[in-house]
Amino acid sequence: MGLSLMLVVLLVIGLGFLVKKFNPNIGNSKDFKVIRSLPLGTKERLMVVEIDNKQHLLGVTPNSINYLYMLEKPLEQADIPVFAKELSKFMGKQNNKNNSHD
C-alpha cells in the first residue's frame, strides 16, 4: 500500500513538472495571447505577448512584470506540444464544470 501511495505521489509531481515545462497557454483569449515564453531562471522569464495586434516583450519575475520592448517584426506563435494541448482542453472542461456549479 505504501508503494502504491509513493507511485501516485511521484506521478502527480511528474505531471506537475511536465505542465510547468511545456507551459500550455491556458490563459490565452482573443484579445491577449502569449506568443513565446523563455525561462531565464527558476522563476524568471521573458515573454512575448500580443495585445491589439502588437507584440510586446515583457520581463517577468515573482515580484514584478517589466515592459521591455515593442517588437517591430512580429513573431510566429510557437507550436504547443500535443500533450500540452490535450491538457489545456481537459483543464478547460474542468474549469467550465467548476464554474457552472457556482
N, C-alpha and C positions, 0 to 999 in steps of 0.2 A: 504494500500500500504506500509506503514511504517513497519507493522508487517511482511509482506512477505519479505521485504528487510532485516530485522533483522534475519529472519529464514534462508535466503540464506547466510548471513554473518556467522551465527553460524554453518551452515553446512560446509562451507569452512574451518573454524577454526577447527571443529571437524575432518574433513578428514585429514587436515594437521597434527593434533596431532596423528591420527592413523598411518599415513605414518611414522612419526618420531618414534613412539613407536615400530612398527613392524620392522622397518629398513630393507626394502627389499634390496637385494643385486643387485641393478640395474647396478652397475658398474663392475660386475664380467666379466672376459673374460677367455679364456682358459689358459692364462699364469699367471693370477693373480686372486686369489679367496679370499674373506673374509669368513673364516670358522666360526668364532664366534665373537660376539661383546657384551661387558658387560659395561653398563653405570655405572660410578663411581660417577658422579655428574650431574649437568645440562649440562655441556659442556665437561666433561672429560670421557674418556672411555678406556678400554683395548680391543685390537683387536688381534685375531689370523688370520694371513694371510698366504696363501700358494703361494710360488714362487719357481719354479723349483722343484716341489715335496717335498719341505721342508717347514715346518711350523714355523713361527716366531711370537713372542709376541711383540706387539707394545703398547706404551702408547701414547694416542692422546689427545691433549689439543687444544684450539683455537690458541695458539701461536706456538706450536711445535709438532713434532712426534718423540718419543724417542724409539730406539730399545732396548728391554729389555732382550730377551732370545730366543734361538732357541730350539724348543721342540724336545725332543728325541723320544717321543712316539706320533705319530700323532693323532689328534682328528678327530672324525667324523664330517662332515658338518652338522650343525643344520638344522632341517626342517624349512622351511619358512611357515608361516601361509597361508592358502588358499587366503585370501584377499590380502595379500602382493604379492603373485604370480600373481594373476589376475591384480593387479595394475602395476606390473612390465611389464607384457605383453602389457597392454594398453599404458604405458609410452613409451615402446619400439616402438610401432606402431606410436605414435605421434612423437617421435624423428625422425623416418625414413621419415615420411611425411614432417617434417620441413626441414630435410637435403636435400631432393630431390628438394626442391624449391630454394635452394641456388645457 
